Amino acid sequence: MESLNKVKMLALVYGGFSAVVLGAVVAESIAGYEVSGFMWGRAGGMFASAVVAYWLTGLAARGSRGAFIRLRIISVVVPIAVVAIDCSVPGALPLWFVVLQVAGAVALVPAAFIVNRMRAAFAPAGGRARRESAAGRTRT
């Protein structure tokens, strides 16, 4: 699935920005600058979500419907959450931190569009007829 290869590359870009942010937070801490727990949490969380997004993309490429569904959720929710949280409290985070995190999150936006266009490829077996019979309805 070529589309999932594109998503995997976008997850790598997201992960790259995440790694840079986490590395910068570590470097600032080592250099003796004050690094808030909020910065540690945001940087670590973003890096962890990038690793999970990459892993889920690989599983989805091998046909895992559950991984595909989770990837759909992550690719939509993460960019919105990053922008909302990082920009919601002015001055809580340094500007460089916000810029790098938002840039990484923006890399996932095309992934959301790609993944959501692929829904039919991961539809449950039987599709609509199966859901209707499970609900007690018959198809005419």
N, C-alpha and C positions, 0 to 999 in steps of 0.2 A: 504494500500500500504506500504509494509515493506520497500521498497527502500526509500520512503519519510521519514520514521522514522529514517533511517540512516542519511539522509540529515538534518533532524531536530536536531539530536545529533551533527552533524558537525557544524551547525549554533550555537548551544549552546557553543561548544568549541571556536568558533570564537568570540562569545559574551563574554565568560569568559576572553579571552585575552584582548578584548576591554575594559572590565570593569576594569581589572587590570591596563591597561595603563591609563585610565581616572582617576582612583583612585590615581595612583602615581602622575599624573599631579596636581590633587587637593591637595594632601599631600605636594608636593613641593611648591606649591603656598602658602599654609597656613604656611609652615615652613619658608617662606620668601625668598626662592630661586627664581631666575628669570625664569619665564616660558613664552616663546614667544607665540604670537598669533597663529603662525603656529602650535605649539604643541597643543594648545587648539583646534584649528580647526581640526587637524588630529585625535586627541583622541575622540573628540565629534562626528565627522563624522563617524569614524569607529564604535563607539558604536551604533549610530543611524542606520547605515547600517546593523549591526548585528540584531538589533531589527526588522527591516523591513524584513530581510532574514528569520528570525524565523517565523514571522507573515505570510509571503507569503507561507512558507512551509506548515503551517497549512491550509491555504486556498486551496492550491494545493491538499493537501491530501483529502479535501472535494470535489474535482472535479473542481475547478476553473481553467479554461484554461488560463485566463489572468494572474492570479497569477503564474501559472507554467511558462509562457513565461517570466515574469519579474524575476522569480527565476533563470531561465536559464541565463539571461543576467547578473544578479548580480554575480552568481557563477563563471562566466568566467571573467568578467571585474574587479571585486574587487581585486582578487589576483594580477593581472597584474598591476593595478593602484597603489596598495599599494607598491609593490616592486619598480615600476618605480619612484613614487614620493618620497618615503622615501630614496631611494638610489641615486637619481639624483643630489642632492646638498650635496656633502660631508661636514660634519661638521655642517649642519643646524639643525640636531637633535642629541640628545645624543645616544650613541650606544645602551644602554638598551632599549630606546624607539623604535629604528629601529628593534632590535631583537624581541621584543614582538609583534610589529605590523606585521612583516613578518611572525612570527610563527602563529599568528592568521589567517592571509591571507592564509597561506599554508594549514590550516585546511579546507578551502573551495575548494581546488583543487579536492579532491576526490568527493565532492558534485557536481562539474561541470561535471565530468564523469558520475556519477550516473544519474543526471537529464537529460543530453543529450542522454543517452541510453533509456530514457523513452518517447521520443518524440511521438512515435506511440500511446501511451496511451492517449495523449492529442491532437491528430490530429483533425482538424475541421470535423464536420459531413459531410459526402459525399466525403471528401478527394479530390483526383485528379479530378474526374468527375465534382464535383461542381466548382472547379477553372477553368476547361476548358470551361464549359458552360458559366460561367461568362465572360470569355474572348471572347466568340462568336464562340468557336470551339465546334464541336460535337465529341463524342467518337465513334470510329468504332471498 
